[in-house]
């Protein structure tokens, strides 16, 4: 019921991390994909939050990481959330540039590769939080954004503002993958 009432209320793409000038000015040359779903296609229910899903992060692969990358940052946002800003489902920092993929479930708080750190998302959770849009709100897009950084990310806090300050002048390249989910 509430989802239907808020059907036309959506945060929008404007505030997606990849649309901020500090990211946008770099090349969109990273190729990000998942063997679990095609770009722009529905994500399997197993990757959704518990009930209906299993809250398992999908497998991801990427290529075209610039040679001088110090680390990678992965952020997942829902620009269709009925909020003033996109809902943040994952912030994974300090991903080694030598990695070219993450296995299914690797973005759980207790399963991350060595050195990877998480910041809290909108729901206050460390690690991956799967899709769970309000029932009846229509399809939501989940935008996986991978960012190659010149230097290691140093942030005072994990607020959006501090993250954007740390990204300014530090982004070499980025890429995105969008999946959808609807309840």
Backbone as JSON, one array per atom type, in Angstrom:
{
  "sequence": "XXXXXXXXXXXXXXXXXXXXXXXXXXXXXXXXXXXXXXXXXXXXXXXXXXXXXXXXXXXXXXXXXXXXXXXXXXXXXXXXXXXXXXXXXXXXXXXXXXXXXXXXXXXXXXXXXXXXXXXXXXXXXXXXXXXXXXXXXXXXXXXXXXXXXXXXXXXXXXXXXXXXXXXXXXXXXXXXXXXXXXX",
  "N": [[0.82, -1.19, 0.0], [1.83, 1.33, 0.94], [3.97, 1.56, -0.81], [2.67, 1.9, -3.26], [1.46, 4.4, -2.84], [3.68, 6.03, -2.72], [4.71, 5.8, -5.24], [5.57, 7.61, -7.27], [7.59, 8.97, -6.03], [10.94, 9.34, -5.94], [14.45, 9.11, -5.45], [16.28, 9.67, -7.54], [18.68, 9.94, -10.28], [20.51, 11.98, -10.1], [21.99, 12.25, -7.7], [23.58, 10.0, -7.61], [26.7, 8.43, -6.94], [28.45, 8.12, -9.14], [27.64, 10.19, -10.75], [28.58, 12.47, -9.65], [30.68, 15.33, -10.03], [33.4, 14.85, -9.26], [33.8, 12.19, -9.82], [32.69, 11.83, -12.36], [34.3, 13.31, -14.1], [36.43, 11.7, -14.72], [37.45, 8.92, -16.82], [34.95, 6.77, -18.08], [35.73, 3.92, -18.19], [36.1, 1.45, -17.0], [35.09, -1.89, -17.13], [32.39, -3.37, -15.9], [30.69, -6.21, -14.79], [28.3, -8.91, -14.3], [28.05, -12.4, -13.92], [25.64, -13.3, -13.12], [23.46, -11.73, -13.85], [22.3, -9.77, -16.61], [23.35, -6.53, -17.82], [21.15, -4.0, -16.89], [19.08, -5.75, -16.58], [16.67, -7.77, -14.68], [17.63, -8.64, -11.34], [18.4, -11.8, -9.93], [16.28, -13.25, -7.41], [17.64, -14.33, -5.22], [19.66, -12.54, -4.58], [18.43, -10.48, -3.36], [17.37, -8.72, -0.37], [16.82, -10.47, 2.75], [13.87, -12.39, 2.76], [12.29, -11.4, 0.24], [14.63, -12.71, -0.6], [18.02, -14.07, -0.25], [19.92, -12.4, 0.62], [22.49, -12.36, -0.47], [25.49, -11.31, -1.91], [25.87, -10.55, -5.39], [27.93, -12.29, -7.85], [30.71, -10.57, -9.25], [32.55, -9.19, -11.99], [35.37, -7.53, -13.49], [37.22, -5.38, -15.72], [39.89, -3.61, -17.45], [41.25, -2.0, -15.61], [43.18, 0.76, -14.76], [46.78, 0.8, -14.97], [48.16, 2.21, -12.98], [46.55, 2.2, -10.73], [45.79, 2.52, -7.31], [43.92, 1.48, -5.54], [40.58, 0.04, -5.45], [37.18, 1.14, -5.31], [33.96, 0.2, -4.41], [30.61, 0.89, -4.8], [27.18, 0.54, -4.14], [24.1, 1.72, -5.11], [20.64, 2.7, -4.8], [18.79, 4.5, -6.84], [16.09, 4.78, -7.04], [14.81, 4.73, -4.65], [12.36, 5.88, -2.31], [13.34, 8.4, -1.2], [15.22, 11.4, -0.23], [17.82, 11.18, -1.24], [19.75, 8.7, -3.07], [19.44, 5.34, -1.87], [21.95, 3.71, -0.06], [23.46, 0.68, -0.56], [25.83, -0.65, -0.35], [29.19, 0.01, 0.53], [32.31, -0.58, -0.3], [35.61, -0.46, 0.43], [39.14, -0.06, -0.34], [39.72, -2.18, -2.09], [41.88, -4.43, -3.55], [43.8, -3.56, -6.45], [44.61, -5.62, -8.03], [42.72, -7.57, -8.02], [40.2, -9.06, -10.04], [37.71, -9.91, -9.91], [34.85, -10.73, -7.86], [33.57, -13.26, -5.92], [30.32, -14.83, -5.65], [28.63, -13.81, -2.77], [30.89, -12.7, -1.59], [30.87, -10.15, -0.6], [29.88, -10.02, 1.9], [30.0, -9.08, 5.32], [31.68, -10.77, 6.85], [33.06, -12.2, 4.95], [34.69, -10.91, 3.18], [37.39, -10.19, 0.88], [40.88, -10.14, 1.89], [41.95, -7.15, 3.41], [39.9, -5.55, 2.42], [37.55, -3.12, 3.34], [34.49, -2.1, 4.86], [32.03, 0.48, 4.73], [29.26, 1.89, 6.49], [26.02, 1.46, 5.13], [22.9, 2.93, 4.04], [21.06, 1.65, 5.73], [22.61, 1.23, 7.94], [24.22, -0.98, 7.96], [27.18, -2.97, 7.75], [28.82, -4.08, 4.92], [27.27, -5.95, 2.23], [23.91, -5.17, 1.43], [21.05, -6.44, 0.23], [18.63, -5.82, -2.46], [15.47, -4.46, -1.54], [12.93, -3.16, -2.27], [10.06, -1.05, -1.56], [7.0, -2.83, -1.49], [4.93, -2.78, -4.35], [5.93, -0.38, -5.27], [7.07, -0.37, -7.69], [9.59, -1.19, -10.22], [12.98, -1.11, -9.09], [16.2, 0.31, -9.6], [19.45, -0.94, -9.2], [22.51, 0.3, -8.79], [25.67, -0.59, -9.41], [28.76, 0.64, -8.78], [32.01, 0.96, -9.74], [35.13, 2.21, -8.87], [38.27, 3.34, -9.8], [41.12, 4.31, -8.04], [43.7, 6.81, -7.64], [45.29, 7.1, -5.34], [45.4, 5.6, -2.06], [42.33, 5.47, -0.36], [41.47, 7.86, 1.98], [39.48, 8.71, 4.52], [37.76, 10.89, 6.75], [35.38, 10.31, 7.94], [32.7, 8.08, 7.07], [30.78, 9.44, 5.77], [28.75, 10.66, 3.08], [29.58, 13.16, 2.12], [32.25, 13.39, 3.1], [33.35, 11.23, 1.74], [33.11, 12.08, -0.93], [34.81, 14.31, -0.88], [37.25, 13.01, -0.47], [37.43, 11.69, -2.89], [37.82, 13.65, -4.78], [39.84, 14.66, -7.39], [41.12, 12.24, -7.3], [40.24, 10.13, -8.8], [40.74, 7.74, -11.26], [39.43, 6.16, -13.19], [36.19, 4.77, -13.94], [33.32, 2.6, -13.7], [30.09, 1.15, -14.35], [27.35, -0.96, -13.41], [24.08, -1.91, -13.85], [21.34, -3.34, -12.24], [18.0, -4.6, -11.87], [15.19, -4.75, -9.58], [12.09, -5.85, -8.26], [9.29, -5.82, -6.08]],
  "CA": [[0.0, 0.0, 0.0], [2.68, 2.51, 1.03], [4.73, 1.62, -2.06], [1.82, 2.49, -4.31], [1.27, 5.81, -2.52], [4.94, 6.72, -2.99], [5.2, 5.31, -6.53], [6.25, 8.66, -8.05], [8.64, 9.6, -5.21], [12.2, 8.63, -6.16], [15.63, 9.96, -5.22], [16.77, 10.09, -8.85], [20.07, 9.67, -10.66], [21.34, 13.16, -9.87], [22.87, 12.09, -6.55], [24.42, 8.81, -7.68], [28.12, 8.75, -6.8], [29.08, 8.24, -10.47], [27.23, 11.44, -11.39], [29.25, 13.6, -9.02], [31.8, 15.78, -10.88], [34.68, 14.26, -8.87], [33.88, 10.89, -10.48], [32.28, 11.99, -13.76], [35.37, 13.88, -14.92], [37.33, 10.6, -15.12], [36.97, 8.08, -17.91], [34.08, 5.63, -17.77], [36.37, 2.88, -18.99], [36.08, 0.16, -16.33], [34.0, -2.75, -17.6], [31.87, -4.08, -14.75], [29.63, -7.13, -15.22], [28.0, -10.02, -13.39], [27.56, -13.58, -14.61], [24.32, -13.63, -12.57], [22.4, -10.95, -14.51], [22.78, -8.87, -17.67], [23.2, -5.1, -17.54], [19.79, -3.48, -17.06], [18.11, -6.84, -16.43], [16.32, -8.09, -13.28], [18.55, -9.42, -10.53], [17.74, -12.96, -9.33], [15.76, -13.01, -6.07], [18.6, -14.73, -4.18], [20.51, -11.4, -4.23], [17.61, -9.5, -2.64], [17.43, -8.83, 1.08], [16.08, -11.61, 3.29], [12.43, -12.33, 2.52], [12.17, -12.65, -0.48], [15.9, -13.3, -1.05], [18.96, -14.64, 0.73], [20.84, -11.31, 0.95], [23.82, -12.78, -0.92], [25.97, -10.4, -2.94], [26.08, -11.25, -6.66], [29.31, -12.32, -8.34], [31.05, -9.43, -10.12], [33.82, -9.24, -12.71], [35.69, -6.25, -14.11], [38.47, -5.3, -16.48], [40.34, -2.27, -17.85], [41.74, -1.22, -14.48], [44.43, 1.42, -15.13], [47.98, 0.21, -14.36], [48.62, 2.96, -11.8], [45.5, 2.2, -9.71], [46.21, 2.16, -5.95], [42.86, 0.64, -4.99], [39.25, 0.19, -6.04], [36.05, 1.42, -4.43], [32.7, -0.3, -4.98], [29.43, 1.45, -4.13], [25.9, 0.14, -4.74], [23.05, 2.66, -4.71], [19.3, 2.58, -5.38], [18.29, 5.84, -7.1], [14.62, 4.76, -7.09], [14.29, 4.73, -3.29], [11.53, 7.06, -2.03], [14.13, 9.19, -0.25], [15.82, 12.57, -0.89], [19.06, 10.73, -1.9], [19.72, 7.25, -3.29], [19.71, 4.44, -0.76], [23.26, 3.08, -0.23], [23.4, -0.73, -0.2], [27.18, -1.15, -0.12], [30.4, 0.8, 0.3], [33.46, -1.46, -0.07], [36.82, 0.33, 0.18], [40.46, -0.71, -0.29], [39.76, -3.4, -2.9], [43.17, -4.45, -4.26], [43.66, -3.39, -7.9], [44.95, -6.88, -8.7], [41.5, -8.39, -8.13], [39.41, -8.85, -11.25], [36.35, -10.4, -9.67], [34.41, -11.07, -6.51], [32.66, -14.4, -5.99], [29.02, -14.68, -5.0], [28.7, -13.77, -1.32], [32.16, -12.15, -1.12], [30.71, -8.82, -0.02], [29.34, -10.12, 3.26], [30.93, -8.51, 6.29], [32.64, -11.76, 7.33], [33.59, -12.99, 3.83], [35.4, -10.02, 2.26], [38.82, -10.47, 0.65], [41.81, -9.48, 2.8], [42.19, -5.72, 3.2], [38.68, -4.81, 2.04], [36.81, -2.57, 4.47], [33.15, -1.63, 4.53], [31.41, 1.6, 5.43], [27.83, 1.63, 6.7], [25.08, 1.94, 4.13], [21.73, 3.66, 4.53], [20.45, 0.91, 6.83], [23.56, 1.1, 9.02], [24.84, -2.3, 7.89], [28.49, -3.09, 7.11], [28.73, -5.14, 3.92], [26.19, -5.92, 1.25], [22.49, -5.25, 1.77], [20.37, -6.67, -1.03], [17.43, -5.05, -2.79], [14.19, -4.68, -0.87], [12.12, -1.97, -2.49], [8.71, -1.17, -1.01], [6.05, -3.54, -2.34], [4.03, -1.93, -5.12], [6.59, 0.87, -5.67], [7.57, -0.53, -9.05], [10.97, -1.67, -10.3], [14.07, -0.25, -8.62], [17.5, 0.05, -10.21], [20.57, -1.04, -8.26], [23.64, 0.73, -9.6], [26.96, -1.01, -8.91], [29.72, 1.62, -9.31], [33.38, 0.6, -9.41], [35.95, 3.4, -9.09], [39.72, 3.15, -9.66], [41.68, 5.48, -7.36], [45.14, 7.08, -7.76], [45.91, 6.88, -4.04], [44.51, 4.94, -1.1], [41.25, 6.32, 0.14], [41.55, 8.27, 3.37], [38.29, 9.5, 4.84], [37.58, 11.17, 8.18], [34.21, 9.51, 8.3], [32.19, 7.48, 5.84], [29.65, 10.21, 5.26], [28.81, 10.91, 1.64], [30.36, 14.38, 1.9], [33.67, 13.07, 3.29], [33.75, 10.34, 0.65], [33.27, 12.9, -2.14], [36.02, 15.11, -0.71], [38.38, 12.1, -0.68], [37.49, 11.29, -4.3], [38.16, 14.78, -5.63], [41.18, 14.58, -7.96], [41.71, 10.93, -7.01], [39.59, 9.1, -9.62], [41.38, 7.46, -12.56], [38.44, 5.59, -14.1], [35.04, 4.2, -13.25], [32.38, 1.86, -14.51], [28.86, 0.85, -13.62], [26.48, -2.06, -13.81], [22.76, -1.71, -13.29], [20.39, -4.44, -12.19], [16.7, -4.16, -11.36], [14.46, -5.66, -8.7], [10.76, -5.35, -7.94], [8.47, -6.69, -5.21]],
  "C": [[0.87, 1.26, 0.0], [3.5, 2.69, -0.25], [3.94, 2.24, -3.18], [1.61, 3.99, -4.09], [2.51, 6.63, -2.88], [5.51, 6.4, -4.38], [5.97, 6.35, -7.34], [7.32, 9.4, -7.26], [9.9, 8.75, -5.35], [13.36, 9.61, -6.0], [16.18, 10.5, -6.54], [18.26, 9.86, -9.04], [21.03, 10.8, -10.3], [22.38, 12.95, -8.77], [23.65, 10.77, -6.53], [25.89, 9.23, -7.61], [28.78, 8.97, -8.17], [28.65, 9.5, -11.22], [27.81, 12.67, -10.72], [30.42, 14.02, -9.9], [33.14, 15.16, -10.53], [34.89, 12.89, -9.5], [33.68, 11.05, -11.98], [33.39, 12.5, -14.66], [36.38, 12.83, -15.4], [36.68, 9.78, -16.23], [36.07, 6.95, -17.41], [34.57, 4.44, -18.6], [36.45, 1.52, -18.29], [34.87, -0.63, -16.84], [33.57, -3.63, -16.44], [30.69, -4.94, -15.2], [29.37, -8.15, -14.11], [27.54, -11.21, -14.22], [26.15, -13.97, -14.15], [23.17, -12.88, -13.23], [23.04, -10.03, -15.55], [22.56, -7.42, -17.25], [21.77, -4.65, -17.86], [18.7, -4.51, -16.84], [17.76, -7.05, -14.94], [17.39, -8.95, -12.61], [17.8, -10.63, -9.96], [17.37, -12.69, -7.86], [16.76, -13.38, -4.97], [19.49, -13.58, -3.73], [19.74, -10.31, -3.51], [17.79, -9.71, -1.14], [16.57, -10.01, 1.53], [14.58, -11.36, 3.17], [12.13, -11.22, 1.52], [13.48, -13.37, -0.78], [16.73, -13.87, 0.07], [20.02, -13.62, 1.15], [22.29, -11.7, 0.67], [24.26, -11.81, -2.01], [26.2, -11.17, -4.24], [27.56, -11.31, -7.02], [29.53, -11.14, -9.29], [32.4, -9.69, -10.78], [34.09, -7.87, -13.29], [37.03, -6.35, -14.84], [38.74, -3.85, -16.81], [40.77, -1.4, -16.68], [43.06, -0.57, -14.89], [45.62, 0.87, -14.33], [48.39, 0.93, -13.08], [47.55, 3.08, -10.7], [46.06, 1.74, -8.36], [45.2, 1.23, -5.29], [41.56, 0.92, -5.71], [38.23, 0.43, -4.94], [34.81, 0.92, -5.13], [31.55, 0.23, -4.14], [28.2, 0.98, -4.89], [24.82, 1.07, -4.19], [21.75, 2.36, -5.45], [18.74, 3.98, -5.59], [16.76, 5.92, -7.15], [13.99, 4.7, -5.71], [13.46, 5.99, -3.06], [12.15, 7.91, -0.92], [14.69, 10.42, -0.97], [17.09, 12.22, -1.67], [18.97, 9.23, -2.14], [20.05, 6.48, -2.01], [21.03, 3.73, -1.04], [23.19, 1.65, 0.31], [24.77, -1.34, 0.05], [28.2, -0.05, -0.36], [31.55, -0.12, 0.7], [34.71, -0.71, -0.52], [38.06, -0.56, 0.24], [40.48, -2.06, -1.01], [41.07, -3.38, -3.68], [42.98, -4.35, -5.78], [44.01, -4.65, -8.68], [43.75, -7.82, -8.81], [40.77, -8.06, -9.42], [37.99, -9.37, -11.09], [36.1, -10.6, -8.18], [33.39, -12.19, -6.65], [31.32, -14.05, -5.33], [29.22, -14.74, -3.49], [29.95, -13.13, -0.75], [32.03, -10.78, -0.47], [29.96, -8.84, 1.31], [30.42, -9.64, 4.22], [32.02, -9.5, 6.7], [33.27, -12.59, 6.21], [34.44, -12.17, 2.87], [36.85, -10.45, 2.07], [39.68, -9.67, 1.63], [42.0, -8.01, 2.42], [40.96, -4.91, 2.85], [37.94, -4.39, 3.31], [35.46, -2.05, 3.98], [32.8, -0.39, 5.34], [29.92, 1.27, 5.56], [27.0, 2.23, 5.58], [23.92, 2.66, 4.8], [21.08, 2.97, 5.73], [21.4, 0.67, 8.0], [24.31, -0.22, 9.04], [26.22, -2.19, 7.22], [28.41, -4.28, 6.15], [27.49, -4.98, 3.07], [24.81, -6.02, 1.89], [21.74, -5.35, 0.45], [19.14, -5.81, -1.23], [16.22, -5.45, -1.93], [13.34, -3.43, -1.03], [10.74, -2.15, -1.87], [7.8, -1.91, -2.0], [5.12, -2.58, -3.05], [4.66, -0.64, -5.6], [7.11, 0.81, -7.1], [9.01, -1.0, -9.04], [11.96, -0.62, -9.78], [15.33, -0.67, -9.34], [18.56, 0.03, -9.11], [21.83, -0.82, -9.07], [24.94, 0.38, -8.86], [27.99, -0.09, -9.58], [31.12, 1.26, -8.81], [34.28, 1.77, -9.8], [37.41, 3.06, -8.82], [40.33, 4.44, -9.12], [43.2, 5.57, -7.53], [45.9, 6.74, -6.48], [44.9, 6.19, -3.13], [43.52, 5.93, -0.52], [41.44, 6.59, 1.63], [40.36, 9.17, 3.63], [38.21, 9.7, 6.35], [36.42, 10.37, 8.74], [33.71, 8.9, 6.99], [30.92, 8.19, 5.37], [29.84, 10.45, 3.77], [29.71, 12.11, 1.34], [31.86, 14.11, 2.03], [34.2, 12.15, 2.19], [33.99, 11.14, -0.63], [34.51, 13.78, -2.06], [37.25, 14.24, -0.98], [38.53, 11.68, -2.15], [37.96, 12.41, -5.22], [39.62, 14.71, -6.08], [41.84, 13.22, -7.81], [41.16, 9.81, -7.91], [40.29, 8.96, -10.97], [40.36, 7.02, -13.6], [37.3, 5.03, -13.27], [34.19, 3.43, -14.24], [31.16, 1.54, -13.67], [28.13, -0.32, -14.24], [25.16, -1.84, -13.11], [21.94, -2.98, -13.36], [19.09, -3.92, -11.63], [16.11, -5.21, -10.42], [13.14, -5.01, -8.35], [10.05, -6.36, -7.03], [7.01, -6.43, -5.49]]
}
